[in-house]
């Protein structure tokens, strides 16, 4: 079993499945680092953001509003893991997701990264890229990819 894993979470139900998998491969007294990367655009693209956010044009204000929300989200997962006996760290960073994941994994010296994939294809994959592919191509540690299952 692994001693320390990194689990990137983006707020989706798909990403949450990686937490359960991480528990299954991490030692009972092991360490799990939960990471959320906020890729806050300098100039919001109205078509890709909720209307409440789309009109906000101040990068710093957006970041200040999103960080506490992300930390609260991570704390909810961390509490469940702590109750199960794991040591849990939470990290919220403002950066492009793949870059943040690779940098945090390297800095923390994790045994593995456990992440889900949204299974995008076609135009959405071209527009948004594949965070999982970028991480796989950039990190030196093992990466466990939890695929989307439409069952």
Secondary structure, DSSP 8 states (H G I E B T S, - for coil): -EEEEEEE--SSHHHHHHHHHHHHHEEEEEEEEEEEEE---SS--GGGS-HHHHT---HHHHHHHHHHHHHHHHHHHHHHHHHTT-EEEEEEEES-HHHHHHHHHHHHT-SEEEEE-----HHHHHHH--HHHHHHHH-SSEEEEE-----
